[in-house]
Structure formats: structure tokens, C-alpha cells
């Protein structure tokens, strides 16, 4: 494991770093693999970051992101609701309301 950490640290040291610089997919995989192995050994994200020569939070984020920029979704056939549909700013969706119920709900939520 020490040799893997050393090789990765060497690659990271040669890389031009800075805010907004992206890691290649291969380098992301390497950081994630080594980071998870060290985490399984009981090391903190800060300790792992120090060993690799990068911020611990960056290592944690790279290890947590299985596929950066994408989230799993489930596509379902949507049943068309009868009546009004209320969607709150926080994402709650309430279907099948009549006008009086929608007005009452909006007043209560205000």
C-alpha cells in the first residue's frame, strides 16, 4: 500500500493544481481506490489527504462520487392526477386537490 500511496503522491505532485482544475477520470479512480483503502484501514480524511498531498475534503469528495456529475434516477410512467397539483418550493408535491383545499393548504403553509 505504501508504494501505491507514494506513486499516487508523485503523480499528484507533478500535476498543476489550483481551484477549478479537474482530475482526469483515471486519476479520479486512482485517488478513490487508494483513499477508500486507507479509509478502510481507519485513517481520517485529513490523514489521507496529508499522505497524498492534497486536501482531505477533496479526497473524501472524490471517494464519495461514484460517477461525478450524475445521480441515479428511476423513470416511471406518471399517472395524470385529477384536480390541482401543488408543488412547494422545497419540493413537496400534493396532487388531487380541489380549489378550496388548495387555498386552505396555501394559507396554512404561509
C-alpha positions in Angstrom: 0.0 0.0 0.0 2.9 2.4 0.8 4.2 2.1 -2.8 0.7 2.9 -4.2 0.5 5.9 -2.0 4.0 7.0 -3.0 3.3 6.6 -6.7 0.0 8.5 -6.4 1.6 11.3 -4.4 4.3 11.6 -7.0 1.7 11.9 -9.8 -0.3 14.5 -7.8 2.9 16.5 -7.1 3.8 16.7 -10.8 0.2 17.8 -11.7 -0.5 21.5 -11.9 -3.1 22.2 -9.2 -5.5 25.0 -8.5 -9.1 25.9 -8.0 -11.3 24.6 -10.8 -8.7 22.2 -12.2 -10.2 18.9 -13.0 -8.8 15.4 -12.3 -8.7 13.0 -15.3 -11.1 10.0 -14.9 -8.1 7.7 -14.5 -6.6 9.9 -11.7 -10.0 10.2 -10.0 -10.2 6.3 -10.0 -6.7 6.0 -8.5 -7.4 8.6 -5.8 -10.7 6.9 -5.0 -9.2 3.4 -4.8 -6.3 4.5 -2.6 -8.4 6.8 -0.5 -11.0 4.0 0.2 -8.3 1.5 1.1 -6.7 3.9 3.5 -10.2 4.8 4.9 -10.8 1.1 5.4 -7.6 0.9 7.4 -9.1 3.5 9.8 -7.4 6.7 8.7 -9.3 10.0 8.7 -9.9 12.0 5.5 -7.4 14.6 6.8 -4.7 11.9 7.3 -5.4 10.5 3.9 -5.1 14.0 2.3 -1.9 14.7 4.1 -0.4 11.4 2.8 -1.4 12.2 -0.8 -0.5 15.8 -0.6 -4.0 17.2 -1.1 -6.9 18.5 1.0 -8.8 15.8 2.9 -12.1 17.2 1.8 -11.1 16.8 -1.8 -10.2 13.1 -1.2 -13.5 12.5 0.6 -15.5 14.1 -2.2 -13.6 12.1 -4.9 -14.1 8.8 -2.9 -17.8 9.5 -2.4 -18.5 10.4 -6.1 -19.0 7.1 -7.9 -19.9 9.0 -11.1 -19.2 12.7 -10.7 -22.0 14.9 -12.0 -24.6 12.2 -12.3 -27.1 10.8 -9.9 -29.1 7.6 -10.3 -32.7 8.2 -11.4 -35.7 6.0 -11.8 -38.1 6.7 -14.7 -41.7 5.8 -14.1 -44.9 6.3 -16.1 -46.6 9.2 -14.5 -50.3 8.9 -13.7 -52.2 12.1 -14.6 -53.8 13.4 -11.5 -57.4 14.8 -11.4 -57.7 18.1 -9.8 -55.0 20.6 -8.9 -51.4 19.8 -8.2 -49.4 21.9 -5.7 -45.6 21.8 -5.7 -43.9 23.6 -2.8 -40.6 25.4 -3.2 -39.0 22.7 -1.1 -40.2 20.0 -3.5 -43.3 18.6 -1.9 -45.9 17.6 -4.4 -49.6 17.3 -3.5 -52.0 16.0 -6.1 -55.7 15.8 -6.4 -56.7 19.0 -4.7 -59.9 20.9 -5.4 -59.7 24.7 -5.4 -60.9 25.1 -1.8 -58.4 22.6 -0.4 -55.6 24.2 -2.4 -56.4 27.6 -1.0 -56.7 26.3 2.6 -53.3 24.5 2.2 -51.6 27.5 0.8 -52.9 29.7 3.7 -51.7 27.2 6.3 -48.2 26.9 4.7 -47.8 30.7 4.5 
